[in-house]
Amino acid sequence: MTLEWEQVIVDATDPVALGRWWVEALGWVVVTDAPDEYEIRPAPDRLPGLLFVPVPEGKTVKNRLHLDFRPDDQRTEVHRLLSLGARYADVGQGEQTWVILTDPEGNEFCVLSGRVSHT
């Protein structure tokens, strides 16, 4: 048996607004644009995607699952994400090499240190 990772579901009070924020943050494309199902992917035929669905309640506790991103330049990427509306988050991580941010609805994600060249 094999499994293909299709998508990560993200609960949102405003799926369209949050999905659009992630499109801007990741540079991905929209594949489904509906108020009750807003899906984005790296490319129309590339998986996995993020699917934003409506829920009536807002986020109240730390995520049990979060996304990690490794940019070429951590400082530049953190600055760019903050300018889009991300915020710093403290989940008790202390001093680390990664930066924890939240999206506009408070979902945590990590921006890891920059890539190291192995040449």
C-alpha distances in whole Angstrom, upper triangle without the diagonal:
4,7,10,13,16,19,21,23,26,29,32,36,36,33,35,37,34,32,35,36,32,33,36,34,31,33,30,30,30,28,28,32,33,34,31,29,29,26,27,25,26,26,26,22,21,19,19,22,24,25,28,29,32,33,36,36,37,35,37,35,33,30,27,25,27,26,28,29,31,34,36,39,38,42,42,39,39,43,41,39,42,44,41,41,39,41,41,39,40,37,39,38,41,42,38,38,36,37,36,36,36,35,38,36,36,32,32,31,32,33,33,36,36,34,36,36,36,38
4,7,10,12,16,18,20,24,27,30,33,34,30,32,34,31,29,32,32,29,29,32,31,28,29,26,27,27,24,26,29,30,32,29,26,26,23,23,21,22,23,22,19,18,15,15,18,21,22,25,26,30,31,34,35,35,33,35,33,31,28,25,23,24,23,24,26,27,30,32,35,35,38,38,35,36,39,38,35,38,40,38,38,36,38,38,36,37,35,37,35,39,39,36,35,33,34,33,33,33,32,35,34,33,30,30,28,29,30,30,32,33,31,33,33,32,35
4,6,9,12,14,17,20,23,26,30,30,26,28,30,28,25,28,29,25,26,29,28,25,26,23,24,24,21,22,26,27,28,26,23,23,20,20,18,19,20,20,17,15,12,12,15,17,18,21,23,26,27,31,31,31,29,31,30,28,24,22,19,21,20,22,23,25,28,30,33,32,36,36,32,33,36,35,32,35,37,34,35,33,34,35,33,34,32,34,33,36,37,33,33,30,31,30,30,29,29,31,30,30,26,26,25,26,27,27,30,30,29,31,32,32,34
4,6,9,12,15,18,21,24,28,28,24,25,27,25,22,25,26,22,22,26,25,21,23,20,20,20,18,19,23,24,26,24,20,20,17,17,15,16,16,16,13,11,9,9,12,14,16,19,21,24,26,30,30,30,28,31,29,27,23,22,19,19,18,20,21,23,25,28,30,30,33,33,29,31,34,32,29,32,34,31,32,30,32,33,32,33,31,33,32,35,36,32,31,28,29,28,28,27,26,29,28,28,24,25,23,24,25,25,28,28,27,29,30,30,33
4,6,8,12,15,18,21,25,24,21,22,24,21,19,22,22,19,19,23,21,18,20,17,18,18,16,18,21,22,23,21,18,18,14,14,12,13,15,15,13,11,7,6,9,11,13,16,18,21,23,27,27,26,25,27,26,24,20,18,15,16,14,16,17,20,22,25,28,27,30,30,26,27,30,28,26,29,31,28,28,26,28,29,28,29,28,30,28,32,32,29,28,25,26,24,24,24,23,25,24,24,21,21,19,20,22,22,25,26,25,27,29,29,32
4,7,10,13,16,19,22,22,18,19,22,19,17,19,20,17,17,21,20,17,18,15,15,15,13,14,17,18,20,18,14,14,11,11,10,12,13,12,11,9,6,5,6,9,10,13,15,19,21,25,25,25,24,26,26,24,20,19,16,16,15,17,18,21,23,26,28,28,31,30,26,27,30,28,25,28,30,27,27,25,28,29,28,30,28,31,30,33,34,31,30,27,27,25,25,23,22,24,23,23,20,21,19,21,23,24,27,27,26,29,30,31,34
4,6,9,13,15,19,18,15,16,18,16,13,16,17,14,15,18,17,15,17,13,14,13,12,13,15,16,18,16,12,12,9,9,9,11,13,13,12,10,7,5,4,5,7,10,12,16,18,21,22,21,20,23,22,21,17,16,13,13,12,15,16,19,21,24,26,25,28,27,24,24,27,25,22,25,26,23,24,22,24,25,25,27,25,28,27,31,31,28,27,24,24,22,21,20,18,20,19,20,16,17,16,18,20,22,25,25,25,28,30,31,34
4,6,10,13,16,16,13,15,17,14,12,16,16,13,14,17,16,15,17,14,15,14,14,14,16,17,17,15,12,12,10,10,10,13,15,16,16,13,10,7,6,5,6,9,11,14,15,19,19,18,16,19,19,17,13,13,10,10,10,13,15,18,20,24,25,24,26,26,22,22,25,23,20,23,25,22,21,19,21,22,21,23,22,25,24,27,28,26,25,22,21,19,18,17,15,17,16,16,13,14,13,16,18,20,23,24,24,28,30,31,34
4,7,10,13,14,11,13,15,12,11,15,15,13,15,18,17,16,18,16,16,15,14,13,15,15,14,12,10,10,9,11,12,15,17,17,18,16,13,11,9,6,5,6,7,10,12,15,15,15,14,17,17,16,13,13,11,11,12,16,17,21,23,27,28,26,28,28,24,24,26,24,21,23,25,22,21,19,21,23,21,23,22,25,25,28,30,28,27,24,23,20,19,16,15,16,14,15,12,14,14,18,20,22,26,27,27,31,33,34,37
4,6,10,11,8,11,12,9,9,13,13,11,14,16,15,15,18,16,16,15,15,14,15,14,13,12,10,10,10,11,13,16,19,19,20,18,15,13,10,7,6,5,6,9,10,13,13,12,11,14,14,14,11,12,10,10,11,15,17,20,22,26,26,24,26,26,22,21,24,22,18,20,22,19,18,16,18,19,18,21,19,23,23,26,28,26,26,22,21,18,16,13,11,13,10,11,9,12,12,16,18,21,25,26,27,31,33,35,38
4,7,9,7,11,12,10,11,14,14,13,16,18,18,18,20,19,19,17,17,16,15,14,12,10,10,11,12,14,17,20,22,22,23,22,19,17,14,10,9,6,5,6,6,9,9,9,9,12,13,14,11,13,12,13,14,18,20,24,25,29,29,27,28,28,25,23,25,24,20,21,23,20,18,17,18,20,19,21,20,23,24,27,29,28,28,25,23,19,17,14,12,12,9,11,10,13,15,18,21,24,27,29,30,34,36,38,41
4,5,5,9,9,7,9,12,12,12,15,17,16,18,20,18,19,16,18,15,14,13,11,10,10,10,12,14,17,20,22,22,24,23,21,19,16,12,10,6,6,5,6,8,8,7,8,12,14,15,13,15,15,15,16,19,21,24,25,29,29,27,28,27,24,23,24,22,19,20,21,18,16,15,17,19,18,21,20,24,25,28,30,28,29,25,23,19,17,13,11,10,7,10,9,13,15,19,21,24,28,29,31,35,37,39,42
4,6,9,9,8,11,13,13,15,17,18,19,20,22,21,21,18,20,17,15,14,11,10,12,12,15,17,20,23,25,25,27,26,24,22,19,15,13,9,8,5,6,6,7,6,9,12,15,17,16,18,18,18,19,22,24,27,28,32,31,29,30,29,26,24,25,24,21,21,22,19,16,16,18,20,20,22,22,26,27,30,32,31,31,28,25,22,19,15,13,11,8,11,12,16,18,22,24,27,31,32,34,38,40,43,45
4,6,6,6,8,10,11,12,14,16,17,18,20,18,18,16,17,15,12,11,8,9,10,10,13,15,18,21,23,22,25,24,23,21,18,14,12,8,8,6,8,9,11,10,12,16,18,19,18,20,20,19,19,23,23,27,27,31,30,28,29,28,25,24,24,22,19,20,20,17,15,16,18,21,21,24,24,28,28,31,33,32,32,28,25,22,19,15,12,10,9,12,13,17,18,22,24,27,30,31,33,37,39,42,44
4,6,5,6,8,10,10,12,14,15,16,17,16,15,12,14,11,10,9,7,7,7,6,9,11,15,18,19,19,21,21,19,18,14,11,9,5,5,6,9,11,12,12,13,17,19,19,17,19,18,17,17,21,21,25,25,29,29,27,28,27,24,23,24,22,19,20,20,17,16,16,19,21,21,24,24,28,28,31,33,31,31,27,25,22,19,16,12,11,10,13,13,16,17,21,23,26,29,30,31,35,37,40,42
4,6,5,6,9,10,10,12,14,15,16,14,13,10,12,10,7,7,6,8,8,6,9,11,14,17,18,18,20,20,20,18,15,12,10,7,9,9,12,14,16,15,16,20,22,22,20,23,21,20,19,22,22,25,25,28,29,27,28,26,23,23,24,21,18,20,19,16,15,16,19,23,23,26,27,30,30,33,34,33,32,28,26,23,20,17,13,12,12,15,15,18,19,22,23,27,30,30,32,35,37,40,42
4,5,5,6,9,10,11,12,14,15,15,14,12,15,13,11,11,9,12,12,9,12,12,16,18,20,20,23,22,21,20,16,13,12,9,11,11,13,15,16,14,15,19,21,21,20,22,21,19,19,21,21,24,24,27,27,25,25,24,21,20,21,18,15,16,16,12,12,13,16,20,21,24,25,28,29,31,32,31,30,26,24,21,18,15,11,9,10,13,14,17,18,21,22,25,28,28,30,34,36,39,41
4,5,5,6,9,10,10,12,14,13,14,12,15,14,12,12,11,12,11,9,11,11,14,16,18,19,21,20,19,17,14,11,10,7,10,10,12,14,15,13,13,17,18,18,16,19,17,15,15,18,18,21,21,24,24,22,23,22,19,18,19,17,14,15,15,12,11,11,14,17,18,21,21,25,25,28,29,27,27,23,20,18,15,12,8,7,7,10,10,13,14,17,18,22,25,26,27,31,33,36,38
4,5,5,6,9,10,10,11,10,10,8,11,10,9,10,10,11,10,6,7,7,11,13,15,15,18,17,16,15,11,8,8,6,9,11,14,16,17,16,16,19,21,20,18,20,18,16,15,17,17,20,20,24,24,23,24,22,19,19,20,17,14,16,17,13,13,13,17,19,20,23,24,27,27,30,30,28,27,24,22,19,16,14,10,10,11,13,12,15,15,18,19,22,25,25,27,30,32,35,37
4,5,5,6,9,10,10,10,9,8,12,11,10,12,12,14,12,9,10,9,12,13,15,15,19,18,18,17,13,11,11,10,13,14,17,19,20,18,18,22,23,22,20,23,21,18,17,19,18,21,20,23,23,22,23,21,18,18,19,16,13,15,15,11,12,13,17,20,21,25,25,29,28,31,31,29,28,25,22,20,17,15,11,11,12,15,15,17,16,19,19,23,25,25,27,30,32,35,37
4,5,5,6,9,10,10,12,11,15,15,13,15,15,16,15,12,12,11,13,14,16,18,21,19,19,18,14,12,13,11,14,15,17,19,19,17,17,20,21,20,18,21,19,16,15,17,16,18,18,21,20,19,20,18,15,15,15,12,10,12,11,8,8,9,13,16,18,21,22,26,25,27,28,26,25,21,19,17,14,12,8,8,10,12,12,14,14,16,16,20,22,22,24,28,30,33,35
4,5,5,6,8,8,10,10,13,14,13,15,15,16,14,11,10,8,10,11,14,15,18,16,15,14,11,9,11,10,14,15,18,20,20,18,17,20,21,19,17,19,17,14,12,14,13,16,15,19,19,18,19,17,14,14,15,13,10,13,13,10,11,10,14,16,17,21,21,25,24,26,26,24,23,19,17,16,13,11,8,10,11,13,11,13,12,14,14,17,20,20,22,25,27,30,32
4,6,5,5,5,6,7,11,12,12,15,15,17,14,11,10,7,9,9,11,13,16,14,15,14,11,10,11,12,15,17,20,23,23,21,20,24,24,23,20,23,20,17,15,16,14,17,16,19,20,19,20,18,15,16,17,14,12,15,14,11,13,13,17,20,21,24,25,28,27,30,29,27,26,22,20,19,16,15,12,13,15,16,15,16,15,17,16,19,22,21,22,26,28,30,32
4,6,5,7,9,11,14,16,15,17,18,20,18,14,13,11,12,12,14,16,19,17,18,17,14,13,15,15,18,20,22,24,24,22,22,25,25,24,22,24,21,18,16,17,15,17,15,17,18,17,18,15,12,14,14,10,9,12,11,8,11,12,15,18,20,24,25,28,27,29,28,26,24,21,19,18,15,14,12,12,15,17,16,17,15,17,16,19,21,20,22,25,27,30,32
4,6,8,11,13,16,17,17,20,20,21,19,15,14,12,12,12,14,17,19,17,17,16,14,13,15,15,18,20,22,24,24,21,20,23,23,21,19,21,19,15,13,13,11,13,12,15,15,14,15,13,9,10,11,8,6,10,10,7,10,9,13,15,17,20,22,25,23,25,25,22,21,17,15,15,12,12,9,11,14,15,14,14,12,13,12,15,17,17,18,22,24,27,29
4,5,9,11,14,16,17,20,20,21,18,15,13,10,9,8,11,14,16,14,14,13,11,11,14,15,18,21,23,26,25,23,22,25,24,22,20,21,18,15,12,12,10,12,11,14,15,14,16,14,11,12,14,11,10,13,14,11,13,13,16,18,19,22,23,26,24,26,26,23,21,18,16,16,14,14,12,14,16,17,15,15,12,13,12,15,17,16,17,21,22,25,27
4,7,10,13,16,16,19,20,22,19,15,13,10,9,7,9,12,15,13,14,14,12,13,15,16,20,22,25,28,28,25,25,28,28,26,23,25,22,19,15,16,13,14,13,15,16,17,18,16,13,15,16,12,12,15,15,12,15,15,19,21,23,26,27,30,28,30,29,26,24,21,20,20,18,17,15,17,19,20,18,19,16,17,16,18,20,18,19,22,23,26,28
4,7,10,12,13,17,18,19,16,12,10,6,6,5,6,9,12,10,11,11,9,10,12,14,17,20,23,26,27,25,24,27,27,25,23,24,21,18,15,16,14,16,15,17,19,19,21,19,16,18,19,16,15,18,18,15,17,17,21,23,24,27,27,31,29,31,31,28,26,23,22,21,19,18,16,17,19,20,18,19,17,18,17,19,22,20,21,24,25,27,29
4,6,9,10,14,16,17,14,11,9,5,6,6,6,7,10,10,12,12,10,10,12,13,17,20,23,26,27,25,25,29,29,28,25,26,23,20,18,19,17,20,19,21,23,23,25,22,19,21,22,19,17,21,20,17,19,20,23,26,27,30,30,33,32,35,34,32,30,26,25,24,22,21,18,19,20,22,20,21,20,21,21,23,25,24,24,28,29,31,32
4,6,7,10,13,14,11,8,6,4,7,9,9,8,11,12,13,13,10,10,10,11,14,17,20,23,24,23,24,27,28,27,24,26,23,21,19,21,20,22,22,24,26,25,27,25,22,23,24,21,19,22,21,18,20,20,24,26,27,30,31,34,33,36,36,33,32,28,27,25,23,21,18,18,19,21,20,22,20,23,23,25,28,27,27,31,32,34,36
4,7,10,13,13,10,8,6,6,7,10,9,6,9,10,11,12,9,10,10,12,14,17,20,24,25,25,25,29,29,28,25,26,23,22,20,22,21,24,24,27,28,28,30,28,25,26,28,24,22,25,25,22,23,23,27,29,30,33,32,36,35,38,38,35,34,30,29,28,25,24,20,21,21,24,22,24,22,25,25,27,30,29,29,33,34,35,37
4,6,9,10,7,5,5,7,10,13,12,10,12,14,14,14,11,10,9,10,11,14,18,21,23,23,23,27,28,28,25,26,23,22,21,24,23,26,26,29,31,30,32,30,27,28,29,26,23,26,26,22,23,23,27,29,30,33,32,36,35,38,39,37,35,32,30,28,26,23,20,20,20,23,21,24,23,26,26,29,32,32,32,35,37,38,40
4,7,9,7,5,7,9,12,15,15,13,16,17,17,17,13,12,10,10,11,13,17,19,21,21,23,26,28,28,25,27,24,23,22,25,24,27,27,30,31,30,32,30,27,27,28,25,23,25,24,21,21,22,26,29,29,32,32,36,36,38,39,37,36,32,30,28,25,23,19,19,19,22,21,24,23,26,27,30,33,33,33,37,38,40,42
4,5,5,5,9,11,15,18,18,16,19,20,19,19,15,14,11,10,9,11,14,17,19,20,21,25,27,27,25,26,25,24,23,26,27,30,30,33,34,33,34,32,29,29,30,27,25,27,26,22,23,24,27,29,30,33,33,36,36,39,40,38,38,34,32,29,27,24,20,19,18,22,21,24,24,28,29,32,35,35,36,40,41,43,45
4,6,7,10,13,17,20,21,19,22,22,21,20,17,14,11,9,8,8,11,13,16,17,19,22,25,25,23,25,24,23,23,26,27,30,31,34,34,33,34,32,29,29,30,27,24,26,25,22,21,22,25,28,28,31,31,35,35,38,39,37,37,33,31,28,25,22,19,17,16,20,19,23,24,27,29,32,35,35,37,40,42,44,47
4,7,10,13,17,20,21,19,21,22,20,19,16,13,10,8,6,6,9,12,15,16,18,21,23,24,22,23,22,22,22,26,26,30,31,34,35,33,35,33,30,30,31,28,25,27,27,23,23,23,26,28,28,31,30,34,34,37,39,37,37,33,31,28,25,22,19,18,16,19,19,22,23,27,28,31,35,36,37,40,42,44,47
4,6,10,13,17,17,16,17,18,17,15,12,10,7,6,5,8,11,14,17,17,18,22,23,24,21,22,20,20,20,23,24,27,28,31,32,31,33,31,28,28,29,27,24,26,26,22,22,22,25,27,27,30,29,33,33,36,37,35,35,31,29,27,24,21,18,18,16,19,18,21,21,25,26,29,32,33,34,37,39,41,43
4,7,10,14,15,13,16,16,15,14,10,8,6,5,7,9,13,16,18,17,18,22,23,23,20,22,20,19,18,21,21,25,25,28,29,28,30,28,24,25,26,23,21,23,23,19,19,20,23,25,25,28,28,32,31,34,35,33,32,29,27,24,22,19,16,16,15,18,17,19,19,22,24,27,30,30,31,34,36,38,40
4,7,11,11,10,12,12,11,10,7,6,4,6,9,12,15,19,20,20,20,23,24,23,20,21,18,17,16,19,19,22,23,26,27,26,28,27,23,24,25,23,20,23,23,19,20,20,23,25,25,28,28,31,31,34,34,32,31,27,26,24,22,19,16,17,17,19,17,19,18,21,22,25,28,28,28,32,33,35,37
4,7,8,8,11,10,10,9,6,5,7,9,12,15,18,21,22,21,21,24,25,23,20,21,18,17,15,17,16,19,19,22,24,23,25,24,20,21,23,20,18,21,21,17,19,18,22,24,24,27,27,30,29,32,33,30,28,25,24,22,20,18,15,17,17,19,17,18,17,19,20,22,25,25,25,28,30,32,34
4,5,6,8,6,6,7,4,6,9,12,15,18,21,25,25,24,23,27,26,25,21,22,19,17,14,16,15,17,18,20,23,22,25,23,20,21,23,20,18,22,22,19,21,20,23,25,25,28,28,31,29,32,32,29,28,24,24,22,21,20,17,19,20,21,18,19,17,19,19,21,24,23,23,26,27,29,31
4,7,8,6,7,8,7,9,12,15,18,22,24,28,28,27,25,29,28,26,23,24,20,18,15,15,13,15,15,17,20,20,23,21,18,20,22,19,18,21,22,19,21,20,23,25,26,28,28,31,29,32,31,28,26,23,23,22,21,20,18,20,21,22,20,20,17,18,18,19,21,20,20,23,24,26,27
4,6,5,8,10,9,12,14,17,20,23,26,30,30,29,28,32,31,29,26,27,23,21,18,19,17,19,19,20,23,24,26,24,21,23,25,22,21,24,24,21,24,23,27,28,29,32,32,35,33,36,35,32,30,27,26,26,24,24,21,23,24,25,23,24,21,22,22,23,25,24,23,26,26,28,29
4,6,8,10,9,12,13,16,19,22,25,29,30,29,29,32,32,31,27,28,25,23,20,22,20,22,22,24,27,27,29,27,24,26,28,24,23,27,27,23,25,25,29,31,31,34,34,37,36,38,38,35,33,30,29,28,27,26,23,24,25,27,24,25,23,25,25,26,28,27,26,30,30,31,33
4,7,9,10,13,15,18,20,24,27,31,32,31,30,34,34,32,28,28,25,23,21,22,21,23,23,25,28,28,31,29,26,28,30,27,26,29,29,26,28,28,31,33,33,36,35,38,36,39,39,36,33,30,30,30,28,27,25,27,27,29,26,27,24,26,26,27,29,28,26,29,29,31,32
4,7,8,11,14,17,20,24,26,30,31,30,29,32,31,29,25,25,22,20,18,19,17,19,20,22,25,25,28,26,23,25,27,25,23,27,27,25,26,25,29,30,30,33,32,35,33,36,35,32,30,27,27,26,26,25,23,25,26,26,23,24,21,22,22,23,25,24,23,26,26,27,29
3,5,9,11,15,18,22,24,28,28,27,26,29,28,26,22,22,18,17,15,16,16,18,19,22,25,24,27,26,23,25,27,25,23,26,27,24,26,24,27,28,28,30,29,32,30,33,33,30,28,25,25,24,24,23,21,24,24,24,21,21,19,20,21,22,24,24,23,26,26,27,29
4,7,10,13,16,20,22,25,26,25,23,26,25,23,19,19,15,14,12,14,14,17,18,21,24,23,26,25,22,23,26,23,21,25,26,23,24,22,25,26,25,28,27,29,28,31,31,28,26,23,23,22,21,21,19,22,21,22,18,19,17,18,19,20,23,23,22,25,26,27,30
4,6,10,13,17,19,23,23,22,21,24,24,22,18,19,15,14,12,14,14,17,19,22,24,23,26,24,21,22,24,22,19,23,24,20,21,20,23,24,24,27,26,29,27,31,31,28,27,23,23,21,20,19,17,19,18,19,16,17,16,18,19,20,23,23,23,26,28,29,32
4,6,10,13,15,19,19,18,17,21,20,19,16,16,13,12,11,14,14,18,19,22,24,22,25,24,20,21,23,20,18,20,22,18,19,17,20,22,21,24,23,26,26,29,29,27,26,22,21,19,18,16,14,15,15,16,13,15,14,16,17,20,23,23,24,27,29,31,33
4,6,10,13,16,17,17,17,20,20,20,16,17,15,14,14,17,18,21,22,26,27,26,28,27,23,23,25,23,20,22,23,20,20,19,22,23,23,26,25,28,28,31,32,30,29,25,24,22,20,17,15,16,15,16,14,16,16,19,21,23,27,27,28,31,33,35,37
4,7,10,13,14,13,14,17,18,18,15,17,15,14,14,18,19,22,23,27,28,26,28,27,23,23,25,22,19,21,22,18,18,17,20,22,21,24,23,27,27,30,31,29,29,25,24,21,19,16,13,13,12,14,12,15,16,19,21,24,27,28,29,33,35,37,39
4,7,10,12,12,13,17,18,19,16,18,16,16,17,21,22,26,27,31,31,29,31,30,27,26,28,26,22,24,25,21,20,20,22,24,23,26,25,28,29,32,34,32,32,28,26,23,21,18,15,15,13,15,14,17,18,22,24,27,30,31,32,36,38,40,43
4,7,9,10,12,15,18,19,17,19,18,18,20,23,25,28,29,33,33,31,32,32,28,27,29,27,23,24,25,22,20,20,22,24,23,26,25,29,29,33,35,33,33,30,28,24,22,18,16,15,12,15,14,18,20,23,26,29,32,34,35,39,41,43,46
4,6,8,10,13,15,17,15,17,17,18,20,24,26,29,31,34,35,32,33,33,29,28,30,28,25,25,26,23,21,21,22,24,23,25,23,27,28,32,34,33,33,30,27,24,22,18,16,15,12,14,14,18,20,24,26,29,33,35,36,40,42,44,47
4,7,10,12,15,18,17,19,20,21,23,26,28,32,33,37,37,34,35,35,31,30,31,30,26,26,27,24,22,22,23,25,23,25,24,28,29,32,35,34,35,32,29,25,23,19,18,16,13,15,16,19,22,26,29,32,35,37,39,42,45,47,50
4,7,9,12,15,14,17,18,19,21,25,27,30,32,36,35,32,33,33,30,28,29,28,25,25,26,24,21,20,20,22,20,22,21,24,26,29,32,31,33,29,27,23,21,17,16,15,11,12,13,17,20,24,27,30,33,35,37,41,43,46,49
4,6,10,12,12,15,16,16,19,22,24,28,29,33,32,29,29,30,27,24,26,25,21,21,23,20,17,17,17,18,17,18,18,21,23,26,28,28,29,26,23,19,17,14,13,11,8,9,10,14,17,21,23,26,30,32,34,38,41,43,46
4,6,8,9,12,13,13,16,19,21,25,26,30,29,26,27,28,25,22,24,24,20,20,22,20,17,15,15,16,14,15,14,18,19,23,25,25,26,23,20,16,15,11,11,11,7,7,8,11,14,17,21,23,27,29,31,35,38,40,43
4,7,9,12,14,15,18,21,23,27,28,32,31,28,28,29,26,24,26,26,22,21,24,22,19,17,16,16,14,14,13,16,18,21,24,24,26,23,21,17,16,13,14,14,10,9,10,12,15,19,22,24,28,30,33,36,39,41,45
4,6,9,12,13,16,18,21,25,27,30,29,26,27,28,25,23,25,25,22,21,24,23,20,17,16,15,12,12,10,13,15,18,21,21,23,20,18,15,14,12,14,15,12,9,9,10,14,16,20,22,25,28,31,33,37,39,42
4,6,9,9,13,15,18,21,23,27,26,23,24,26,23,20,23,23,20,19,23,21,19,16,14,13,10,10,7,10,12,15,18,18,20,17,15,12,12,10,13,14,12,9,8,7,11,13,17,19,22,25,27,30,33,35,38
4,5,6,10,13,16,19,22,25,25,22,24,25,22,20,23,23,19,19,23,21,19,16,15,15,12,12,10,13,14,17,20,18,20,17,15,12,12,10,12,14,12,9,7,7,9,12,15,17,21,24,25,28,32,33,37
4,7,11,13,17,20,23,26,27,24,26,27,24,22,25,25,22,23,26,24,22,19,18,18,15,15,12,14,14,18,21,19,20,18,17,14,15,14,15,18,15,13,10,10,11,13,17,18,22,24,26,28,32,33,36
4,7,10,14,17,20,23,24,21,24,25,21,20,23,23,20,21,24,22,21,18,18,17,15,16,13,16,15,19,21,19,19,16,16,13,14,13,14,17,15,13,9,9,9,11,15,16,20,22,23,26,29,30,33
4,7,10,13,16,20,20,18,20,21,18,16,20,19,16,18,21,19,18,15,15,14,13,14,12,15,14,17,19,16,17,13,13,10,11,10,11,14,13,11,8,6,5,8,11,13,16,19,20,23,26,27,31
4,7,10,13,17,17,15,18,18,15,14,18,17,14,16,19,17,17,14,15,15,14,16,14,17,15,19,19,16,16,12,12,10,10,11,11,15,15,13,9,8,5,6,9,10,14,16,17,20,23,24,28
4,7,10,13,14,12,15,16,13,13,16,16,14,16,19,18,18,14,15,14,14,15,15,17,14,17,17,14,12,9,10,9,10,12,13,17,17,15,12,9,6,5,6,7,10,12,13,16,19,21,24
4,6,10,11,9,13,13,10,11,14,13,12,15,17,16,17,14,15,15,15,17,17,19,17,19,18,15,13,10,10,10,11,13,13,17,18,17,14,12,8,6,5,6,9,10,11,14,17,19,22
4,7,8,8,11,12,9,11,14,14,13,16,18,18,19,16,18,17,17,19,19,21,18,19,18,14,11,9,11,12,13,16,16,20,22,20,17,15,11,8,6,5,6,6,7,10,13,15,18
4,5,6,9,9,7,9,12,11,12,14,16,16,18,16,17,17,18,20,21,23,20,21,19,16,13,11,12,14,14,16,17,20,22,21,19,17,13,11,7,7,7,5,7,10,12,16,18
4,6,9,9,8,11,13,13,14,17,18,18,21,19,20,20,21,23,24,26,22,23,21,18,14,13,14,17,17,20,20,23,26,24,23,20,17,14,10,10,8,5,5,8,10,13,15
4,6,6,6,9,10,11,12,14,16,17,19,17,18,17,19,21,23,24,21,21,19,16,13,12,12,15,16,19,19,22,25,23,22,19,16,13,10,9,7,5,7,10,12,16,18
4,6,5,6,9,10,10,12,14,15,17,14,15,14,16,17,19,20,17,18,15,13,10,8,8,11,12,15,17,20,22,20,19,16,13,10,7,7,5,5,9,12,14,18,20
4,6,5,6,9,10,11,12,14,16,14,14,13,16,17,20,21,18,18,15,14,11,10,9,12,13,16,17,20,22,21,20,17,15,12,9,10,8,8,12,14,17,20,23
4,6,5,6,9,10,11,13,15,13,15,14,18,20,22,24,21,21,19,17,15,13,12,14,14,16,17,19,22,21,21,19,16,14,11,12,11,10,13,16,18,21,23
4,5,5,6,9,10,11,13,11,13,13,16,18,20,22,20,20,19,17,14,12,10,12,11,14,14,16,19,18,17,15,13,11,8,10,10,9,12,16,18,21,23
4,5,5,6,9,10,11,9,9,9,12,15,17,19,17,18,16,14,13,10,8,9,8,11,12,14,17,16,15,13,11,10,7,10,10,11,14,17,20,23,26
4,6,5,6,9,10,9,10,11,14,17,20,22,20,20,19,17,16,14,11,12,11,13,13,15,18,17,18,16,14,13,11,13,13,14,17,20,22,26,28
4,5,5,6,9,9,11,13,16,19,21,24,22,23,21,20,18,15,13,14,12,13,13,14,18,17,17,16,14,14,11,14,15,14,17,20,22,26,28
4,5,5,7,6,8,10,13,16,19,21,20,21,20,19,17,14,11,11,9,10,9,11,14,13,13,13,11,11,10,13,15,15,18,21,24,27,29
4,5,5,4,6,8,11,15,18,20,19,20,19,19,18,15,11,11,8,9,9,10,14,13,14,13,12,13,12,15,16,17,20,23,26,29,32
4,5,7,9,12,15,19,21,24,23,24,23,22,21,18,15,15,12,12,11,12,15,15,17,16,16,16,15,18,19,19,22,25,27,31,33
4,6,9,12,15,19,21,24,23,25,24,23,22,19,16,15,12,11,9,9,13,14,14,15,14,15,15,18,20,20,23,26,28,31,33
4,6,10,13,16,19,22,21,23,23,22,22,19,15,14,10,9,7,6,10,11,12,13,13,15,15,18,20,21,24,28,30,33,36
4,7,9,13,15,18,18,19,20,19,18,15,12,10,6,5,5,6,9,9,10,9,10,11,11,15,17,19,22,25,28,31,33
4,6,10,13,15,15,17,17,17,17,14,10,9,5,5,7,8,10,8,10,9,10,11,12,15,17,19,23,26,29,32,35
4,7,10,12,12,13,13,13,14,11,8,6,4,6,9,11,13,10,11,9,10,10,11,14,15,18,21,24,27,30,33
4,6,9,9,11,13,13,14,11,8,5,5,6,10,12,12,9,9,7,9,10,12,14,16,19,22,25,29,31,34
4,6,7,8,10,11,14,12,9,7,8,10,13,15,15,12,12,9,11,11,13,15,17,20,23,26,29,32,35
4,6,8,11,12,14,12,11,8,10,11,14,17,16,12,12,9,11,11,14,16,18,21,24,26,30,32,35
4,6,9,11,14,13,12,10,13,14,18,20,19,16,15,13,14,13,16,17,18,22,25,26,30,32,36
4,7,7,10,9,9,9,12,14,18,20,20,17,16,12,13,11,13,13,15,19,21,23,27,28,32
4,6,10,10,10,11,14,16,20,23,23,19,19,15,15,14,15,15,15,19,22,23,27,29,32
4,7,9,9,11,14,17,21,24,24,21,20,17,16,13,14,13,13,16,19,20,24,26,29
4,5,7,10,13,16,20,23,24,20,19,15,14,11,11,9,10,13,16,17,21,22,26
4,7,10,13,17,20,23,24,21,20,16,14,10,9,7,6,10,12,13,17,19,22
4,7,10,13,16,19,21,18,16,12,10,6,6,4,6,9,12,14,18,20,23
4,6,10,13,16,18,15,14,10,8,6,5,6,8,11,14,17,20,23,26
4,7,10,13,14,11,10,7,6,5,6,9,11,14,17,20,23,26,29
4,7,10,11,9,8,6,6,6,8,11,13,16,19,22,25,28,31
4,7,7,5,5,4,6,9,10,14,17,19,22,25,28,31,34
4,6,5,5,7,8,11,12,16,19,20,23,26,29,32,35
4,6,8,10,11,14,16,19,22,24,26,30,32,35,38
4,6,9,12,15,17,21,24,26,28,31,34,37,40
4,6,9,13,15,18,22,24,26,30,33,35,38
4,7,10,13,16,20,22,24,27,30,33,36
4,7,10,13,16,19,21,24,27,30,33
4,7,10,13,15,17,21,24,26,29
4,6,10,12,14,17,21,23,26
4,7,9,11,14,18,20,23
4,6,9,11,15,17,20
4,7,9,12,15,18
4,6,10,13,15
4,6,9,12
4,6,9
4,6
4
